[in-house]
Amino acid sequence: MTIDTAVLTNEEKISFALRSLYHRRGYAPYRMSRFEEYELYMKNKDFLRSPQVITFTDTNGKLMALKPDVTLSIVRAWRPAADEAQKVYYDENVYRVSESAGAFREIRQTGVECLGVRDDPGTAEVLGLALESLELISGDYRLCVSLLGIVEDVLDLAQLHGDARRDVLRCMGEKNVHELKAILDLAGVTPQHAECIAGLTLCTAAPAEAPEALWAVGCPETVLEEARRFADALPPEAQGHVSLDFSILGDMRYYNSLAFQGYVRGVPSSVLSGGVYDRLLHRMGKPGRAIGFACYLDKLERLEVGAHA
């Protein structure tokens, strides 16, 4: 069968190219229903990009929801195997409030999930796949990564807990240093630790330069070593496309180790986001580690598929 690509929308072309990439990398296609029991989302509302969910009552009386998220459904259905990670890709529509329109929209996502990862190479593989996805979408791209272990270590040293820690993380995610410093002062954090947290919030650097940048804002040697390990693990061809940005946090009740967002020239917001979400697995009673990401195809309609598609 011959496909006339001239009749495909740009969204369809990018989706096809991404799925081909994931298939070549050994990921299996994952299919799911358009709706799930509402209870799944009610229990995990803080994981969703928007807490608003479209619901309806099924013929059996159960409250159902048009799915606003793919990862929750995949984790719920996953049956861990003792010696093998589950590596899947998907191309699905989700139904949630659009960040730009402020109203419910049907949004197409293509992405990957790797469940049951047992070591760092599995994490590095998915991070590399995120970079390949961005390169396929556009030759002018950047992946911004936050090492969440560094953020947690710095907040632990400042003895921030409970509501104060939550408020500090919110301000870091917003890069709201003015409010951040007021919260740190109210929490009794020492000036040295407060300056370190404020500096970390605004710190963006190439991976190779990150240890020096972190040292400059007062971070301890232990976190510098974590930044060095991350830089050393990146292949040389990725170095120019990756930045460390410690304001990218996701929800740290679920995410740990790292979170990341991908950007391409011509689109003002991230077109890819993901991270390590071991805490979500453990919350849902599943063992091991997990990492994944999604590409938001609704943001890409005006772009041309990259030269390497």
N, C-alpha and C positions, 0 to 999 in steps of 0.2 A: 504494500500500500504506500502510495506517495502522498505526502502532506504538503499542501500549498501553504507555505508559511506567511504568504501575503495576506491571508484571510484571518490570521491570528492577531489578537490584541497584544500589545507589549507585555501586559501582565501574564498572558498565556505563554508567550515566548520565554519569559524569565522563569515561570513555573516549570516549564518543560526542561529548560536547561539545568535548573537546580535539581530536579528529580533525577535527571540523567547523571549528574555529578554524584549524588548520594548513592544511587544504584551502583555506579562504578566503584565506589568506596566500600561496598559490602553491606550497605544498610537495606533492610527489607521494608517494603511498603506497609503502612498501617492504615486500616480503614476503621471508621467508627460511625456511630449513629449521630444524627444532628442534635439529639437531645439526650439528657441524662436526668436521673432523679435529682430534684432540687437540693436534697439533703447534702449531696457532695459539695455543692457550692456554698451552701449555708454554713457548713463547718469550716470552710476554707476561704471565706470572703476576703480576708486580708492578703491572700495570695493573688487575687484577681486584679487586673489593671483598673477595672471599674467594679464597684460593689453592686451596681444595678444589673439585674438579670431578668430576662423575659421568661415568664412562667405560664404554665397552663395545667389544667387537671386532666389526667388521662382517663380513659374509660373505666379503668379499675379503681379510680379514686385517688391514685398517687399524684402528688404534685411534681411535675416535670419542668425542665428548663431547657430552652434552646442554649446549646453550649457556648459559654463565653470564653472558654479556655480549652486547649488541647492537652496540655501536660497533665492536668489533674485526672483526666479520663484515662490516659495511658498508664499513669502510676497506679490508679485504682485497679486496672485490668491486669497489671503485670504479675506474673507468677515467677518468683526468683528461682533460678537454677544454681546448683552448687558451684559449678565451675565455668559458667559462661555468662557474659553480659548480653543483654538484649539491645540490639542496635536497629532502630527503626527510623524511617522518615515518613512524613505525612504531607498532604496537600489538602487542607480543609478550610471550610468557612466557619468563622466564629461570629457570634452575635453579641455586640456590646456597644456601649456609648463611645462614639468616636471622639478622640481628643480634639480634633479640629472642628467638627460640626456640632458637638455637644448634644447629639441625638443618636438613637440606636442605628447601627449600620451593620450590614453583612460584610465582613472583612475576611479576605482570603489570606491564609498563612501557609507558608511552606517551611518546614524545619526538620530537625533531627532530635532524637532523644537517645541517650546511651545509659541504660539502667544496669546496675550491678557492676560498675567500674570498680576495679580493685587496686589500681595504682595510678600514679601520675601520668604514665604514658597514655592511658585512656583519656585523661583530661586534655593532654597535649594534642591528641588526635582530633578531638572535637573542636578545640580552639583553632587548629590548622584548617579544619573544614569550614569554620566560620570565615576565616580569611579568604579561602578559595571562593566561597559564596559571594563575598563582597567584590572580589576581583572579577568574577563572572558578571556581576551586575554593572560594574563600572571600573574603569582603570584608575580612577581617582577616588580612592577610598581610605578610610582609617578605622581601625578597631581600637576603642578605648577600654582599657581593662582596669578594674580595681581589685587589688589584693586585699580581701576582706579580713584576712588574718592580721594584717598590719593595722587596720583600723581598730579591730577588737583589742589588740595588744596595747595600743596607745590609750584607748579608753579605759582599759583595765588598770594601767599604770596611774591614771588620773582618778581611779576609784569611783568611776561613774556607774551608777546602777539605777534600775527602776525607771521612773518617769523622767528623771534628768537625762539618763542615757538615751531614752527614746526621743526626747526633744532635741538633744544634741545631734543624733543621727538624722533627724528631719532637717535641721538647719544645714548639716553637711551636704545632704542631698540637694538642697536648694542653693547651696553656696551663699547662704545668708550669714556672713561673718559677723555683722553687727548684732543680730539677735543671738547668735551663737555665743559671743563673748559675754553678753548679759546673762545667759543661762549658766555659763561656766562660773561666772562671778557669784551668782546666787547659790550655786551648788558648792561653793567653797573650794573650787579647784585652784591649785597654786598657779601663780602667773607663769611659771616655766611650762607647766603642763598645758595651760590655756593657750599659750603661744604656739606650742607644738601642734595642738588640735586645730587651731585656726590655720596654721601653715599647711598642715596636711590637707585641709579642706580645699585649699587653692592650689595645691601642688599638682602640676601636670608636667610630665617629662618623658622623653624617649627612654625605653627600658635600660639602655646602657648608662644613661645619665641619672637614673632614678636614685641609686644609693647616695650619690653626692647631694642631690636635691633634698632627700629625706634627712640627711645629716645636717644640712643647712637650716632646717626648720626645727631641729632638736630631737629627732627621733633616736631611740637607743640602737645600739649595735645589733641587737637581735633582729629587728625588723629590716635593717640594712641587708643582712644576710639573706632574708627571704626575697628581697628585691633582686639581689644578685643571682640567686638560683633561678628566678623567673627569666631574667635577661639571658642567662647562659643557656636556658632550655629552648629559646626561640631560634629557629633557623635564620641564617644571615639574610635571606631574601624577605623575611617578614619584618626585620628590624625597622625599616623605613615606613611601615604601615601601621605600627602599633604604638600607642601612647599609654602611659599609666595615668589614671585620673581617679583620685580617691573620693570623689563626690558621687561616683556611680555605686550605689549601694543595693538596689533592689529592696526587698524586705528581708532583713537579716534574721527574722524568725524562721525563715525558710532557707535562704541562701547562706552559703559559707565558702570559704577558700577563695573564690573569685566570682566576680560578676562582670559583664562586658556589654558594650553597645557598639554597633557598627554604623558608620556614616558614609554617604557618597555625596560628591559635589552635585549641587542642584536640588537637594532635598534638605529642608531646614531642620528636620528632626531625625532621630535614629530610624534606620530601616531594618535593623537586626538587633535583637537583644537576647541575652541568655546568661547562664551561669551554672555553678555547681549548687545543687539543691538537696544535699544529703538530709537536711533537717526536715524537708517535706516528706521524704521517704520514711524517716523514723516516725514522724507524726502520724503517718498512715499505716504504721506497723510493718514496714518493709525494711529489710536489712541492706547494708552496702552503701555504695556511692552512686550518684547520678549527675549527669551534666547534659545540657541541651540548649538549643536556641531556636528562635523563629525569625523568619524574614517576613516583613509586612508588605505584601505585594500591592496593596491598595495605594501605597505611597510612590510606586514606581512606574505608573502608567505613562508618564511623560519622558521617561528615560529610555535610551537605547540600550539594548543588551550589550554587555562588554565584549571586547574584542576576542576574549578567550572562550566565549560560549560555544 
